[in-house]
């Protein structure tokens, strides 16, 4: 069975206050984690693919909303998530 092409989910930009403390990538809709593309401690660029979430037979790409270090990966492949569940935490590196 062929699945339609992946949908890219681009989160809203971080406010300046939130950008200082980092961000969390949350599930935009309920689904199942089909792929985790990052690890704790890795450096993420803004827009980098972090997690692929399958919902309604569509793949949704969850991308980094800011540049920083991956401080925590909260899901594994096969995990079921609800809308709003945290998937990955990003710590903004102060230079």
C-alpha positions as CSV (number, residue, x, y, z in Angstrom):
1,X,0.0,0.0,0.0
2,X,1.4,3.4,-1.0
3,X,1.2,6.2,1.5
4,X,0.8,9.8,0.3
5,X,3.9,12.1,0.5
6,X,5.0,13.4,3.9
7,X,3.4,16.6,5.2
8,X,5.9,19.0,6.7
9,X,4.9,20.6,10.0
10,X,6.6,23.9,10.6
11,X,6.0,25.2,14.2
12,X,5.4,28.8,14.9
13,X,8.6,30.9,15.5
14,X,9.7,31.2,19.1
15,X,9.0,34.5,20.9
16,X,12.2,36.2,22.2
17,X,11.4,35.2,25.8
18,X,10.9,31.5,24.9
19,X,14.0,31.5,22.6
20,X,16.2,32.3,25.5
21,X,15.1,29.2,27.4
22,X,14.8,26.8,24.4
23,X,11.7,25.1,23.2
24,X,9.8,21.9,23.0
25,X,8.6,20.3,19.9
26,X,5.0,19.1,20.5
27,X,2.8,16.7,18.5
28,X,0.5,18.8,16.2
29,X,-2.0,16.0,16.1
30,X,-2.5,12.5,17.6
31,X,-0.5,9.7,15.9
32,X,2.3,7.1,16.2
33,X,6.0,8.0,16.1
34,X,7.3,6.2,13.0
35,X,10.9,7.6,13.2
36,X,13.1,9.5,15.6
37,X,15.8,11.4,13.6
38,X,17.8,12.9,16.5
39,X,19.5,11.9,19.7
40,X,20.1,13.7,23.1
41,X,23.1,16.0,23.0
42,X,23.0,16.4,19.2
43,X,23.0,19.9,17.7
44,X,19.9,20.9,15.8
45,X,19.6,23.6,13.2
46,X,16.3,25.5,12.8
47,X,14.1,23.4,10.4
48,X,16.0,20.2,10.9
49,X,13.9,17.0,10.9
50,X,13.5,15.6,14.4
51,X,10.6,13.2,14.4
52,X,8.3,11.6,11.8
53,X,4.7,11.2,13.1
54,X,2.2,9.0,11.3
55,X,-1.4,10.0,11.6
56,X,-4.3,9.0,9.4
57,X,-1.9,7.1,7.1
58,X,0.1,10.3,6.4
59,X,3.7,11.0,7.6
60,X,4.1,14.4,9.3
61,X,7.6,15.7,9.7
62,X,8.3,17.5,13.0
63,X,11.1,20.0,12.5
64,X,13.2,22.1,15.0
65,X,11.7,25.5,15.6
66,X,15.0,26.9,16.8
67,X,18.8,26.2,16.7
68,X,20.2,24.5,19.8
69,X,21.2,21.3,21.6
70,X,18.7,18.4,21.9
71,X,18.4,18.2,25.7
72,X,15.8,15.4,25.8
73,X,14.1,13.0,23.4
74,X,10.8,12.0,25.0
75,X,9.5,9.5,22.5
76,X,10.6,6.3,20.8
77,X,9.6,4.7,17.5
78,X,6.2,3.1,17.9
79,X,5.0,5.4,20.7
80,X,1.4,6.7,20.5
81,X,1.1,10.4,21.2
82,X,-1.8,12.8,21.7
83,X,-2.0,16.3,20.3
84,X,0.2,18.6,22.4
85,X,2.4,15.8,23.8
86,X,6.1,16.9,24.0
87,X,8.3,15.0,21.6
88,X,11.8,16.7,21.9
89,X,13.2,19.5,24.1
90,X,15.7,21.9,22.6
91,X,18.1,24.0,24.8
92,X,19.3,27.2,23.1
93,X,23.0,27.5,23.4
94,X,24.1,30.9,24.7
95,X,27.2,32.2,22.8
